[in-house]
């Protein structure tokens, strides 16, 4: 692949801007400055430096972020900061999108990618990828409320019944619950439908992938194994 195209594909800017970076001597490979935009390189296991910073060529990127409160899952955030402000600018230029959204006041596991097929695999309604939430409620969770959530509730302006599975009471006002859909404000609306109210909401798991040990506001690349787990695909064991 042409060096200028490599830089552009990795989010460094327009083709013209990438050409200028190369001509200005800002790009090096194997500690050798590359000043010819039309040089060809294999992208397999390719690493390169821009202004001395190391990068690895990635056809697509898969990001796990520990989302804090007060951030919107939108490029055009209106009332709060955007989660994309927590990421390097080159990711934005690559067209990275959230894999499903979390409300601004919800914390926890958020995936982002520029791979449309991966995004579709996790968000299409027919996939039913499970998601685990930790919920803190305003009032104690009663046995009746737990049973109602397990049996399913109707949500206004939505078709069908929405049920939770694997509900575990952590304390009288805290529970873990798994949902298999992803409609607007689903957990909050389900809790409201049984006569309670969500005070705090945290997403801990998508598919078989649990939130890694990341501080709030920090991100990391998904490993190939984590990518499979997020799609609810068990890892093969020897």
C-alpha positions in Angstrom: 0.0 0.0 0.0 1.2 3.5 -0.7 2.6 5.2 2.3 0.4 8.2 1.9 -2.7 5.9 1.7 -1.5 4.1 4.8 -1.4 7.3 6.8 -4.8 8.4 5.5 -6.3 5.0 6.4 -5.0 5.3 9.9 -6.7 8.6 10.5 -3.9 11.1 10.0 -5.8 13.4 7.7 -6.5 14.0 4.1 -4.3 12.5 1.3 -2.8 15.9 0.7 -2.0 16.4 4.4 -0.4 12.9 4.7 1.7 13.6 1.6 3.0 16.8 3.3 3.8 14.9 6.5 5.9 12.5 4.6 7.7 15.1 2.5 8.5 17.0 5.7 10.2 14.0 7.2 7.7 13.4 9.9 7.3 9.7 9.1 9.7 6.8 9.7 9.7 3.1 9.4 12.3 0.9 11.0 14.0 4.1 12.2 14.5 5.2 8.6 12.9 8.5 7.6 10.5 8.0 4.6 10.0 11.1 2.5 8.4 9.6 -0.6 4.6 9.5 -0.4 4.4 6.9 -3.2 6.6 4.3 -1.5 4.9 0.9 -1.2 4.8 -1.1 2.0 3.2 -4.3 3.1 0.7 -3.5 5.9 1.2 -6.9 7.5 2.6 -6.4 11.0 3.6 -2.8 9.9 4.7 -0.4 12.6 5.7 3.2 11.9 6.4 6.5 13.6 4.9 9.9 13.1 6.7 12.7 14.8 8.5 10.0 16.8 5.4 8.4 18.2 4.9 4.7 17.5 1.8 3.3 15.7 0.7 -0.1 14.5 -1.2 -0.4 11.2 -4.7 -1.7 12.0 -7.2 -2.4 9.2 -10.0 -1.7 11.7 -9.9 -0.7 15.4 -11.8 -2.1 18.2 -11.8 -0.1 21.4 -13.0 -0.8 24.9 -13.7 2.3 27.1 -14.7 2.6 30.7 -17.3 5.3 30.3 -17.6 7.9 33.1 -20.7 9.8 34.1 -21.3 13.1 32.3 -20.4 12.0 28.8 -22.7 11.6 25.8 -22.2 8.9 23.2 -22.5 11.3 20.3 -20.1 13.2 18.1 -22.3 16.2 18.4 -22.8 16.3 22.2 -25.3 18.9 23.3 -25.5 19.1 27.1 -22.4 17.2 28.2 -19.0 16.3 26.9 -18.6 13.7 24.2 -17.1 10.3 24.8 -15.1 10.9 21.7 -13.1 13.6 23.5 -11.6 10.8 25.5 -10.0 9.2 22.4 -7.1 10.2 20.1 -8.1 12.5 17.3 -7.0 10.0 14.7 -9.7 7.6 15.8 -12.3 10.3 15.0 -10.9 10.8 11.6 -11.2 7.0 11.0 -15.0 7.3 11.6 -15.1 5.4 14.9 -18.6 4.9 16.3 -20.1 3.7 19.5 -21.4 0.1 19.5 -24.7 0.9 21.1 -25.1 3.9 23.4 -25.0 4.6 27.1 -26.9 7.5 28.7 -24.7 10.4 29.9 -25.3 9.3 33.5 -24.5 5.6 32.9 -21.0 4.3 33.5 -19.2 1.2 32.4 -18.3 -0.9 29.4 -18.5 0.9 26.0 -17.2 -0.5 22.8 -16.2 1.6 19.8 -15.2 0.6 16.3 -14.8 1.7 12.6 -15.8 -1.8 11.5 -19.4 -1.7 10.3 -19.8 -5.5 10.2 -18.7 -5.8 13.8 -21.0 -3.0 14.9 -23.9 -4.6 13.1 -23.1 -8.0 14.6 -23.5 -6.6 18.1 -26.4 -4.1 17.7 -28.8 -5.8 15.3 -32.0 -6.7 17.2 -32.0 -10.3 15.9 -28.6 -11.0 17.4 -29.8 -10.7 21.1 -26.3 -10.1 22.5 -26.7 -10.2 26.3 -25.7 -7.2 28.3 -25.2 -7.2 32.1 -26.0 -4.1 34.1 -25.5 -3.2 37.8 -28.5 -1.2 39.0 -28.9 0.9 42.1 -32.5 1.7 42.9 -34.3 4.4 44.9 -36.4 1.9 46.9 -35.7 -1.7 48.0 -36.3 -4.3 45.3 -39.1 -6.5 46.3 -39.6 -10.2 45.4 -42.6 -9.1 43.3 -40.6 -6.6 41.4 -37.9 -9.2 40.7 -40.5 -11.6 39.4 -42.1 -9.0 37.2 -38.7 -8.2 35.6 -38.1 -11.9 35.0 -41.6 -12.4 33.5 -41.3 -9.3 31.4 -42.9 -5.9 31.2 -44.5 -3.7 28.5 -42.8 -0.4 27.7 -44.6 2.5 26.3 -44.3 3.0 22.5 -42.4 -0.4 22.2 -43.7 -3.6 20.8 -43.5 -6.9 22.7 -42.5 -7.8 26.2 -39.1 -6.9 27.8 -37.7 -9.3 30.3 -34.5 -9.6 32.3 -32.6 -12.8 33.0 -30.0 -13.8 35.6 -31.3 -11.2 38.1 -29.1 -11.2 41.2 -29.9 -9.2 44.3 -26.6 -7.7 45.6 -28.3 -5.7 48.4 -31.8 -4.5 49.0 -31.3 -1.6 46.7 -28.8 -3.1 44.2 -29.2 -5.8 41.6 -27.4 -7.2 38.6 -29.6 -8.0 35.6 -29.1 -9.2 32.0 -31.1 -7.8 29.0 -31.0 -9.1 25.5 -32.4 -6.1 23.6 -31.3 -2.5 23.5 -34.2 -0.1 23.2 -34.0 3.5 24.4 -33.5 3.8 28.2 -34.5 0.1 28.5 -33.2 -0.7 32.0 -34.5 2.6 33.5 -37.9 2.1 31.9 -38.1 -1.6 33.0 -37.3 -0.6 36.6 -39.9 2.2 36.4 -42.5 -0.2 35.0 -42.3 -2.4 38.1 -42.7 0.7 40.4 -39.1 1.5 41.3 -36.5 4.0 40.0 -32.9 3.8 38.9 -30.5 5.9 40.9 -27.2 4.6 39.3 -26.6 2.4 36.3 -23.4 0.7 35.2 -22.8 -1.7 32.3 -20.4 -4.5 33.3 -20.6 -6.9 30.5 -21.4 -7.3 26.7 -21.7 -10.9 25.5 -19.1 -12.8 27.4 -16.8 -9.8 27.7 -16.5 -8.2 31.1 -15.3 -4.7 31.7 -11.5 -4.9 31.9 -9.5 -3.3 34.7 -9.6 0.2 33.3 -10.0 3.4 35.2 -13.0 5.6 34.3 -12.3 7.6 31.2 -9.5 5.2 30.0 -9.5 3.0 26.9 -7.6 0.1 25.4 -7.6 -1.9 22.2 -9.6 -5.1 22.3 -7.6 -8.2 21.8 -8.8 -10.8 19.2 -10.0 -12.9 22.1 -11.9 -10.1 23.7 -13.5 -9.3 20.4 -14.9 -12.8 20.2 -16.1 -12.7 23.7 -18.0 -9.4 23.0 -19.9 -11.2 20.3 -20.9 -13.9 22.8 -18.6 -16.5 21.2 -16.9 -18.7 23.7 -13.1 -19.2 23.4 -11.9 -22.6 22.4 -10.2 -24.6 25.1 -7.5 -27.1 24.5 
